[in-house]
Amino acid sequence: MDIIETIIATVMIIALLFVLIGAITTMRDFVDVNGWIEIFIGLIVMKIVSATKIKVNNF
């Protein structure tokens, strides 16, 4: 159980970094598509991970 939670936490941190990096690139160049894509990927991953975390906790 601890291993799963560690993996979930690591994935969340990586997703947060993606969002932050995307936000920084978007701030520098607002029309930069890569920044927006990174933000959306990060947010989607965080949604999936939180849904998985709820399922794992229910078992």
Biopython code that builds the backbone (N, CA, C, O; Angstrom):
import numpy as np
from Bio.PDB.StructureBuilder import StructureBuilder

atoms = [
    (1, "MET", "N", (0.833, -1.206, 0.000)),
    (1, "MET", "CA", (0.000, 0.000, 0.000)),
    (1, "MET", "C", (0.870, 1.259, 0.000)),
    (1, "MET", "O", (0.576, 2.226, -0.703)),
    (2, "ASP", "N", (1.939, 1.236, 0.793)),
    (2, "ASP", "CA", (2.819, 2.411, 0.867)),
    (2, "ASP", "C", (3.474, 2.698, -0.480)),
    (2, "ASP", "O", (3.661, 3.854, -0.857)),
    (3, "ILE", "N", (3.822, 1.622, -1.206)),
    (3, "ILE", "CA", (4.480, 1.798, -2.502)),
    (3, "ILE", "C", (3.542, 2.521, -3.464)),
    (3, "ILE", "O", (3.957, 3.432, -4.182)),
    (4, "ILE", "N", (2.270, 2.107, -3.472)),
    (4, "ILE", "CA", (1.290, 2.728, -4.368)),
    (4, "ILE", "C", (1.147, 4.210, -4.039)),
    (4, "ILE", "O", (1.118, 5.049, -4.940)),
    (5, "GLU", "N", (1.057, 4.536, -2.743)),
    (5, "GLU", "CA", (0.904, 5.938, -2.341)),
    (5, "GLU", "C", (2.127, 6.756, -2.724)),
    (5, "GLU", "O", (2.001, 7.913, -3.126)),
    (6, "THR", "N", (3.325, 6.155, -2.599)),
    (6, "THR", "CA", (4.552, 6.848, -2.991)),
    (6, "THR", "C", (4.539, 7.143, -4.486)),
    (6, "THR", "O", (4.884, 8.245, -4.911)),
    (7, "ILE", "N", (4.138, 6.150, -5.284)),
    (7, "ILE", "CA", (4.071, 6.341, -6.738)),
    (7, "ILE", "C", (3.075, 7.448, -7.071)),
    (7, "ILE", "O", (3.353, 8.312, -7.903)),
    (8, "ILE", "N", (1.904, 7.417, -6.412)),
    (8, "ILE", "CA", (0.879, 8.438, -6.653)),
    (8, "ILE", "C", (1.431, 9.825, -6.328)),
    (8, "ILE", "O", (1.242, 10.766, -7.099)),
    (9, "ALA", "N", (2.114, 9.951, -5.185)),
    (9, "ALA", "CA", (2.673, 11.242, -4.780)),
    (9, "ALA", "C", (3.711, 11.722, -5.795)),
    (9, "ALA", "O", (3.728, 12.898, -6.157)),
    (10, "THR", "N", (4.576, 10.812, -6.255)),
    (10, "THR", "CA", (5.607, 11.174, -7.228)),
    (10, "THR", "C", (4.981, 11.665, -8.526)),
    (10, "THR", "O", (5.406, 12.676, -9.085)),
    (11, "VAL", "N", (3.962, 10.941, -9.008)),
    (11, "VAL", "CA", (3.287, 11.336, -10.251)),
    (11, "VAL", "C", (2.644, 12.708, -10.082)),
    (11, "VAL", "O", (2.692, 13.530, -10.997)),
    (12, "MET", "N", (2.036, 12.965, -8.910)),
    (12, "MET", "CA", (1.409, 14.263, -8.653)),
    (12, "MET", "C", (2.443, 15.379, -8.706)),
    (12, "MET", "O", (2.193, 16.438, -9.283)),
    (13, "ILE", "N", (3.623, 15.139, -8.094)),
    (13, "ILE", "CA", (4.677, 16.157, -8.083)),
    (13, "ILE", "C", (5.145, 16.440, -9.511)),
    (13, "ILE", "O", (5.331, 17.596, -9.889)),
    (14, "ILE", "N", (5.335, 15.374, -10.307)),
    (14, "ILE", "CA", (5.767, 15.553, -11.692)),
    (14, "ILE", "C", (4.718, 16.341, -12.472)),
    (14, "ILE", "O", (5.061, 17.217, -13.265)),
    (15, "ALA", "N", (3.431, 16.029, -12.247)),
    (15, "ALA", "CA", (2.356, 16.748, -12.934)),
    (15, "ALA", "C", (2.359, 18.224, -12.536)),
    (15, "ALA", "O", (2.160, 19.103, -13.375)),
    (16, "LEU", "N", (2.587, 18.488, -11.242)),
    (16, "LEU", "CA", (2.664, 19.876, -10.776)),
    (16, "LEU", "C", (3.812, 20.612, -11.454)),
    (16, "LEU", "O", (3.661, 21.761, -11.867)),
    (17, "LEU", "N", (4.971, 19.941, -11.568)),
    (17, "LEU", "CA", (6.114, 20.548, -12.243)),
    (17, "LEU", "C", (5.764, 20.869, -13.695)),
    (17, "LEU", "O", (6.107, 21.937, -14.202)),
    (18, "PHE", "N", (5.075, 19.930, -14.362)),
    (18, "PHE", "CA", (4.630, 20.165, -15.743)),
    (18, "PHE", "C", (3.798, 21.432, -15.815)),
    (18, "PHE", "O", (4.015, 22.275, -16.685)),
    (19, "VAL", "N", (2.835, 21.568, -14.891)),
    (19, "VAL", "CA", (1.956, 22.745, -14.894)),
    (19, "VAL", "C", (2.774, 24.010, -14.662)),
    (19, "VAL", "O", (2.565, 25.015, -15.341)),
    (20, "LEU", "N", (3.707, 23.970, -13.706)),
    (20, "LEU", "CA", (4.526, 25.148, -13.406)),
    (20, "LEU", "C", (5.390, 25.541, -14.598)),
    (20, "LEU", "O", (5.448, 26.713, -14.971)),
    (21, "ILE", "N", (6.068, 24.548, -15.198)),
    (21, "ILE", "CA", (6.926, 24.834, -16.352)),
    (21, "ILE", "C", (6.087, 25.400, -17.496)),
    (21, "ILE", "O", (6.487, 26.356, -18.162)),
    (22, "GLY", "N", (4.916, 24.794, -17.714)),
    (22, "GLY", "CA", (4.020, 25.292, -18.753)),
    (22, "GLY", "C", (3.597, 26.716, -18.481)),
    (22, "GLY", "O", (3.547, 27.541, -19.393)),
    (23, "ALA", "N", (3.289, 27.013, -17.212)),
    (23, "ALA", "CA", (2.864, 28.364, -16.845)),
    (23, "ALA", "C", (3.989, 29.364, -17.096)),
    (23, "ALA", "O", (3.743, 30.467, -17.584)),
    (24, "ILE", "N", (5.225, 28.980, -16.763)),
    (24, "ILE", "CA", (6.366, 29.882, -16.955)),
    (24, "ILE", "C", (6.584, 30.150, -18.448)),
    (24, "ILE", "O", (6.773, 31.297, -18.853)),
    (25, "THR", "N", (6.557, 29.081, -19.273)),
    (25, "THR", "CA", (6.749, 29.290, -20.719)),
    (25, "THR", "C", (5.616, 30.118, -21.293)),
    (25, "THR", "O", (5.839, 30.945, -22.177)),
    (26, "THR", "N", (4.403, 29.906, -20.805)),
    (26, "THR", "CA", (3.262, 30.672, -21.315)),
    (26, "THR", "C", (3.388, 32.137, -20.921)),
    (26, "THR", "O", (3.020, 33.022, -21.693)),
    (27, "MET", "N", (3.909, 32.399, -19.718)),
    (27, "MET", "CA", (4.094, 33.787, -19.281)),
    (27, "MET", "C", (5.085, 34.505, -20.187)),
    (27, "MET", "O", (4.894, 35.670, -20.534)),
    (28, "ARG", "N", (6.161, 33.788, -20.570)),
    (28, "ARG", "CA", (7.174, 34.408, -21.412)),
    (28, "ARG", "C", (6.617, 34.707, -22.800)),
    (28, "ARG", "O", (6.832, 35.786, -23.352)),
    (29, "ASP", "N", (5.895, 33.725, -23.355)),
    (29, "ASP", "CA", (5.349, 33.891, -24.708)),
    (29, "ASP", "C", (3.925, 33.356, -24.696)),
    (29, "ASP", "O", (3.707, 32.146, -24.761)),
    (30, "PHE", "N", (2.952, 34.267, -24.611)),
    (30, "PHE", "CA", (1.558, 33.886, -24.348)),
    (30, "PHE", "C", (0.976, 32.984, -25.432)),
    (30, "PHE", "O", (0.059, 32.205, -25.171)),
    (31, "VAL", "N", (1.512, 33.093, -26.656)),
    (31, "VAL", "CA", (0.952, 32.318, -27.768)),
    (31, "VAL", "C", (1.660, 30.968, -27.893)),
    (31, "VAL", "O", (1.393, 30.211, -28.826)),
    (32, "ASP", "N", (2.567, 30.665, -26.949)),
    (32, "ASP", "CA", (3.330, 29.416, -26.993)),
    (32, "ASP", "C", (2.404, 28.235, -26.714)),
    (32, "ASP", "O", (1.915, 28.060, -25.597)),
    (33, "VAL", "N", (2.172, 27.424, -27.755)),
    (33, "VAL", "CA", (1.225, 26.308, -27.637)),
    (33, "VAL", "C", (1.767, 25.236, -26.692)),
    (33, "VAL", "O", (1.003, 24.621, -25.948)),
    (34, "ASN", "N", (3.091, 25.009, -26.720)),
    (34, "ASN", "CA", (3.684, 23.965, -25.878)),
    (34, "ASN", "C", (3.404, 24.204, -24.402)),
    (34, "ASN", "O", (3.147, 23.256, -23.660)),
    (35, "GLY", "N", (3.452, 25.446, -23.973)),
    (35, "GLY", "CA", (3.163, 25.776, -22.577)),
    (35, "GLY", "C", (1.750, 25.377, -22.199)),
    (35, "GLY", "O", (1.519, 24.781, -21.147)),
    (36, "TRP", "N", (0.797, 25.714, -23.077)),
    (36, "TRP", "CA", (-0.606, 25.357, -22.809)),
    (36, "TRP", "C", (-0.781, 23.848, -22.777)),
    (36, "TRP", "O", (-1.485, 23.319, -21.916)),
    (37, "ILE", "N", (-0.132, 23.142, -23.729)),
    (37, "ILE", "CA", (-0.237, 21.679, -23.778)),
    (37, "ILE", "C", (0.303, 21.082, -22.481)),
    (37, "ILE", "O", (-0.305, 20.173, -21.915)),
    (38, "GLU", "N", (1.454, 21.594, -22.004)),
    (38, "GLU", "CA", (2.035, 21.089, -20.758)),
    (38, "GLU", "C", (1.084, 21.306, -19.590)),
    (38, "GLU", "O", (0.913, 20.421, -18.752)),
    (39, "ILE", "N", (0.465, 22.484, -19.530)),
    (39, "ILE", "CA", (-0.476, 22.767, -18.438)),
    (39, "ILE", "C", (-1.627, 21.771, -18.476)),
    (39, "ILE", "O", (-1.999, 21.205, -17.448)),
    (40, "PHE", "N", (-2.195, 21.556, -19.668)),
    (40, "PHE", "CA", (-3.346, 20.653, -19.773)),
    (40, "PHE", "C", (-2.954, 19.217, -19.450)),
    (40, "PHE", "O", (-3.698, 18.513, -18.768)),
    (41, "ILE", "N", (-1.775, 18.766, -19.939)),
    (41, "ILE", "CA", (-1.316, 17.409, -19.626)),
    (41, "ILE", "C", (-1.175, 17.253, -18.118)),
    (41, "ILE", "O", (-1.627, 16.262, -17.545)),
    (42, "GLY", "N", (-0.545, 18.236, -17.476)),
    (42, "GLY", "CA", (-0.367, 18.183, -16.025)),
    (42, "GLY", "C", (-1.687, 18.103, -15.294)),
    (42, "GLY", "O", (-1.843, 17.298, -14.375)),
    (43, "LEU", "N", (-2.651, 18.937, -15.694)),
    (43, "LEU", "CA", (-3.959, 18.943, -15.026)),
    (43, "LEU", "C", (-4.700, 17.629, -15.246)),
    (43, "LEU", "O", (-5.318, 17.102, -14.321)),
    (44, "ILE", "N", (-4.643, 17.093, -16.473)),
    (44, "ILE", "CA", (-5.321, 15.827, -16.769)),
    (44, "ILE", "C", (-4.711, 14.702, -15.941)),
    (44, "ILE", "O", (-5.431, 13.886, -15.366)),
    (45, "VAL", "N", (-3.367, 14.661, -15.882)),
    (45, "VAL", "CA", (-2.691, 13.621, -15.096)),
    (45, "VAL", "C", (-3.106, 13.722, -13.634)),
    (45, "VAL", "O", (-3.359, 12.706, -12.987)),
    (46, "MET", "N", (-3.176, 14.962, -13.105)),
    (46, "MET", "CA", (-3.566, 15.136, -11.705)),
    (46, "MET", "C", (-4.990, 14.653, -11.474)),
    (46, "MET", "O", (-5.274, 14.044, -10.443)),
    (47, "LYS", "N", (-5.899, 14.918, -12.428)),
    (47, "LYS", "CA", (-7.282, 14.427, -12.315)),
    (47, "LYS", "C", (-7.307, 12.903, -12.265)),
    (47, "LYS", "O", (-7.963, 12.311, -11.408)),
    (48, "ILE", "N", (-6.575, 12.267, -13.203)),
    (48, "ILE", "CA", (-6.547, 10.799, -13.270)),
    (48, "ILE", "C", (-5.985, 10.226, -11.974)),
    (48, "ILE", "O", (-6.522, 9.265, -11.422)),
    (49, "VAL", "N", (-4.882, 10.835, -11.489)),
    (49, "VAL", "CA", (-4.239, 10.330, -10.279)),
    (49, "VAL", "C", (-5.171, 10.458, -9.080)),
    (49, "VAL", "O", (-5.257, 9.537, -8.267)),
    (50, "SER", "N", (-5.872, 11.586, -8.958)),
    (50, "SER", "CA", (-6.768, 11.754, -7.810)),
    (50, "SER", "C", (-7.923, 10.760, -7.887)),
    (50, "SER", "O", (-8.371, 10.254, -6.858)),
    (51, "ALA", "N", (-8.413, 10.474, -9.099)),
    (51, "ALA", "CA", (-9.472, 9.473, -9.255)),
    (51, "ALA", "C", (-8.951, 8.093, -8.866)),
    (51, "ALA", "O", (-9.644, 7.327, -8.197)),
    (52, "THR", "N", (-7.715, 7.775, -9.293)),
    (52, "THR", "CA", (-7.106, 6.489, -8.950)),
    (52, "THR", "C", (-6.919, 6.382, -7.446)),
    (52, "THR", "O", (-7.154, 5.327, -6.856)),
    (53, "LYS", "N", (-6.489, 7.487, -6.824)),
    (53, "LYS", "CA", (-6.247, 7.489, -5.382)),
    (53, "LYS", "C", (-7.536, 7.171, -4.628)),
    (53, "LYS", "O", (-7.512, 6.428, -3.647)),
    (54, "ILE", "N", (-8.651, 7.725, -5.076)),
    (54, "ILE", "CA", (-9.940, 7.458, -4.427)),
    (54, "ILE", "C", (-10.285, 5.977, -4.568)),
    (54, "ILE", "O", (-10.731, 5.348, -3.608)),
    (55, "LYS", "N", (-10.079, 5.418, -5.770)),
    (55, "LYS", "CA", (-10.372, 3.996, -5.992)),
    (55, "LYS", "C", (-9.491, 3.126, -5.105)),
    (55, "LYS", "O", (-9.973, 2.161, -4.511)),
    (56, "VAL", "N", (-8.186, 3.460, -5.008)),
    (56, "VAL", "CA", (-7.247, 2.674, -4.202)),
    (56, "VAL", "C", (-7.663, 2.711, -2.739)),
    (56, "VAL", "O", (-7.617, 1.689, -2.055)),
    (57, "ASN", "N", (-8.070, 3.881, -2.253)),
    (57, "ASN", "CA", (-8.466, 4.015, -0.851)),
    (57, "ASN", "C", (-9.732, 3.240, -0.535)),
    (57, "ASN", "O", (-9.928, 2.818, 0.604)),
    (58, "ASN", "N", (-10.600, 3.044, -1.532)),
    (58, "ASN", "CA", (-11.846, 2.322, -1.284)),
    (58, "ASN", "C", (-11.633, 0.825, -1.125)),
    (58, "ASN", "O", (-12.463, 0.148, -0.519)),
    (59, "PHE", "N", (-10.530, 0.294, -1.662)),
    (59, "PHE", "CA", (-10.294, -1.150, -1.581)),
    (59, "PHE", "C", (-9.840, -1.571, -0.206)),
    (59, "PHE", "O", (-9.598, -2.755, 0.028)),
]
sb = StructureBuilder()
sb.init_structure("model")
sb.init_model(0)
sb.init_chain("A")
sb.init_seg("    ")
for serial, (resi, resn, name, xyz) in enumerate(atoms, 1):
    if name == "N":
        sb.init_residue(resn, " ", resi, " ")
    sb.init_atom(name, np.array(xyz, "f"), 0.0, 1.0, " ", f" {name:<3s}", serial, name[0])
structure = sb.get_structure()
